[in-house]
Amino acid sequence: MPELSRFFGIIIRMYMEAGVQHHTPHFHAYQNEVAIYGIDPIDLISGSLPKRQQRMVEAWAELRQPELLEDWRRLQAGQAPQPIAPLG
């Protein structure tokens, strides 16, 4: 699963589902725990992070939503994603 960004110990990744899309656009955030967020709208789908990290991930995703959607499109087309600038 490609890493898109990393900030404050949080790793952001996205799965490739080329030709077999079975989920809405989403990304995974990791820091000892895992949370999955929808991209449009930015919303926690499952899992959890500590509140502070959850707020950071949500703020980052709001700022980077167009880039997240573009990386989702790239991955679903079998292309490599582009790195996304971290928070901070």
C-alpha positions as CSV (number, residue, x, y, z in Angstrom):
1,M,0.0,0.0,0.0
2,P,1.7,3.2,-1.1
3,E,2.6,5.9,1.4
4,L,1.2,9.3,0.5
5,S,2.4,11.4,3.4
6,R,3.9,11.3,6.9
7,F,3.6,13.9,9.6
8,F,3.9,14.0,13.4
9,G,4.4,10.2,13.4
10,I,1.2,9.6,11.4
11,I,1.5,7.7,8.1
12,I,-1.1,8.2,5.4
13,R,-1.6,5.3,2.9
14,M,-4.0,4.4,0.1
15,Y,-4.7,1.0,-1.4
16,M,-4.7,0.3,-5.1
17,E,-7.9,-1.3,-6.4
18,A,-7.3,-1.1,-10.1
19,G,-10.2,-2.4,-12.1
20,V,-12.0,-3.7,-9.0
21,Q,-13.2,-0.6,-7.1
22,H,-15.4,-1.8,-4.3
23,H,-15.0,1.0,-1.9
24,T,-15.7,4.7,-1.8
25,P,-12.6,6.9,-2.1
26,H,-10.7,6.6,1.2
27,F,-7.3,6.6,2.8
28,H,-5.8,4.9,5.9
29,A,-4.0,6.8,8.7
30,Y,-1.7,4.9,11.0
31,Q,-0.1,5.7,14.4
32,N,-0.2,2.7,16.7
33,E,-3.9,2.5,15.7
34,V,-5.6,2.6,12.3
35,A,-8.3,4.9,11.1
36,I,-9.9,4.9,7.6
37,Y,-11.3,8.2,6.3
38,G,-13.6,8.9,3.4
39,I,-12.3,11.6,1.1
40,D,-15.5,13.2,-0.1
41,P,-16.6,14.1,2.4
42,I,-13.7,13.9,4.9
43,D,-15.3,11.5,7.4
44,L,-14.1,8.7,9.7
45,I,-15.3,5.4,8.2
46,S,-13.8,3.0,10.7
47,G,-11.1,2.5,13.2
48,S,-9.8,5.2,15.5
49,L,-6.9,7.4,16.4
50,P,-6.3,9.5,19.6
51,K,-8.3,12.7,19.4
52,R,-5.3,15.0,18.8
53,Q,-4.1,12.8,15.9
54,Q,-7.6,12.5,14.5
55,R,-8.0,16.3,14.4
56,M,-4.6,16.6,12.7
57,V,-5.5,14.0,10.0
58,E,-8.9,15.6,9.4
59,A,-7.3,19.1,9.1
60,W,-4.7,17.8,6.7
61,A,-7.3,15.9,4.6
62,E,-9.4,19.0,4.3
63,L,-6.4,21.0,3.0
64,R,-5.3,18.2,0.7
65,Q,-8.7,16.9,-0.5
66,P,-8.1,17.6,-4.2
67,E,-4.7,15.8,-4.1
68,L,-6.2,12.9,-2.2
69,L,-9.0,12.5,-4.9
70,E,-6.4,12.7,-7.7
71,D,-4.2,10.0,-6.0
72,W,-7.3,7.8,-5.6
73,R,-8.0,8.2,-9.4
74,R,-4.4,7.5,-10.2
75,L,-4.3,4.3,-8.1
76,Q,-7.6,3.0,-9.5
77,A,-6.2,3.5,-13.0
78,G,-3.1,1.4,-12.0
79,Q,-0.8,4.5,-11.8
80,A,1.6,5.4,-9.0
81,P,0.3,8.1,-6.6
82,Q,2.0,11.4,-6.1
83,P,3.3,12.3,-2.7
84,I,1.2,14.8,-0.8
85,A,2.8,17.5,1.4
86,P,2.6,16.8,5.1
87,L,0.8,18.9,7.8
88,G,3.1,21.5,9.4
